[in-house]
Amino acid sequence: MPYKEFKIEKLYYTIGEVAEILNENTSLVRFWAQKFPEFIKPARNKKGNRLFTAEDLSNFKLIYYLVKERGMTLEGAAKRLKDNKDGVDRRVDVIATLSNLKERLQEVSNSL
């Protein structure tokens, strides 16, 4: 998957950190936060900067999968998340696990 896997290390992530994890620009993160208010609810600091939680990051990962990898429209992705968020979440986890396994197998194959 083109986005970086992340470990929950902090309570809040800045928009720049989220963009780096997703391998996208900050304007897309901001746009998705506006288009998916039911799933992404950023807090704001005293300066008004958006701060995202680990749950927001997981939701960004689901949106990324549906929009960028599956080619769904924003409306289609929102409907899918509303109807079956758990199913989408499991599918993304399975794909990530399979991608990691594929990388490991390629490393083993290359070392032979």
C-alpha positions as CSV (number, residue, x, y, z in Angstrom):
1,M,0.0,0.0,0.0
2,P,1.4,3.4,-0.9
3,Y,0.7,5.0,2.5
4,K,3.0,4.4,5.4
5,E,1.9,2.1,8.2
6,F,1.8,3.9,11.5
7,K,2.0,3.0,15.2
8,I,0.0,4.9,17.6
9,E,2.6,7.0,19.4
10,K,0.8,10.3,20.1
11,L,-2.6,11.6,21.0
12,Y,-2.7,14.0,18.2
13,Y,-1.2,14.4,14.7
14,T,-0.8,17.6,12.7
15,I,-2.1,17.9,9.2
16,G,1.4,17.7,7.9
17,E,2.1,14.4,9.8
18,V,-1.1,12.9,8.4
19,A,-0.2,14.0,4.9
20,E,3.2,12.4,5.3
21,I,1.7,9.1,6.6
22,L,-0.7,9.0,3.6
23,N,2.0,10.1,1.2
24,E,-0.3,12.9,0.0
25,N,-0.4,16.7,0.3
26,T,-2.0,18.6,3.1
27,S,-4.7,20.1,0.8
28,L,-6.0,16.6,0.1
29,V,-6.1,15.8,3.9
30,R,-8.0,19.1,4.5
31,F,-10.4,18.3,1.6
32,W,-11.1,14.8,2.9
33,A,-11.6,16.1,6.4
34,Q,-14.3,18.5,5.0
35,K,-16.0,15.8,2.8
36,F,-16.1,13.1,5.5
37,P,-17.2,15.0,8.7
38,E,-18.9,11.9,10.1
39,F,-15.6,9.9,10.2
40,I,-12.9,12.6,10.6
41,K,-13.4,15.0,13.4
42,P,-10.2,17.1,13.9
43,A,-9.7,19.0,17.1
44,R,-8.2,22.4,17.0
45,N,-5.4,23.9,19.0
46,K,-5.2,27.5,20.3
47,K,-3.9,28.6,16.9
48,G,-6.7,26.9,15.1
49,N,-4.6,24.2,13.5
50,R,-6.3,20.8,12.9
51,L,-5.2,18.0,15.2
52,F,-6.1,14.4,14.2
53,T,-6.5,11.4,16.5
54,A,-5.3,7.8,15.8
55,E,-9.0,7.0,15.0
56,D,-9.0,9.8,12.4
57,L,-5.8,8.3,10.9
58,S,-7.5,4.9,10.6
59,N,-10.5,6.5,8.9
60,F,-8.1,8.3,6.5
61,K,-6.6,5.0,5.7
62,L,-10.0,3.6,4.9
63,I,-10.9,6.6,2.7
64,Y,-7.5,6.3,1.0
65,Y,-8.2,2.6,0.2
66,L,-11.7,3.3,-1.2
67,V,-10.9,6.4,-3.2
68,K,-7.3,5.9,-4.3
69,E,-7.0,2.2,-4.6
70,R,-10.5,1.1,-5.4
71,G,-11.3,4.2,-7.5
72,M,-14.6,5.0,-5.8
73,T,-16.1,8.5,-5.9
74,L,-16.2,10.4,-2.7
75,E,-20.0,9.9,-2.5
76,G,-19.5,6.1,-3.0
77,A,-16.8,5.9,-0.4
78,A,-19.0,7.8,2.1
79,K,-21.9,5.5,1.5
80,R,-19.7,2.4,1.8
81,L,-18.3,3.6,5.1
82,K,-21.7,4.4,6.4
83,D,-23.1,1.0,5.4
84,N,-20.2,-1.3,6.2
85,K,-17.3,0.4,7.9
86,D,-16.2,-2.7,9.8
87,G,-16.1,-4.8,6.6
88,V,-14.0,-2.1,4.8
89,D,-11.7,-1.9,7.9
90,R,-11.1,-5.7,7.9
91,R,-10.5,-5.7,4.1
92,V,-7.8,-3.0,4.4
93,D,-6.2,-4.9,7.3
94,V,-6.1,-8.1,5.2
95,I,-4.6,-6.3,2.2
96,A,-1.9,-4.7,4.4
97,T,-1.1,-8.1,5.9
98,L,-0.8,-9.7,2.5
99,S,1.3,-6.8,1.2
100,N,3.7,-7.3,4.1
101,L,3.8,-11.0,3.5
102,K,4.5,-10.5,-0.2
103,E,7.5,-8.1,0.7
104,R,8.9,-10.7,3.1
105,L,8.6,-13.5,0.5
106,Q,10.3,-11.4,-2.1
107,E,13.2,-10.6,0.4
108,V,13.6,-14.3,1.1
109,S,13.5,-15.1,-2.6
110,N,16.1,-12.5,-3.4
111,S,18.4,-13.8,-0.7
112,L,18.4,-17.3,-2.1
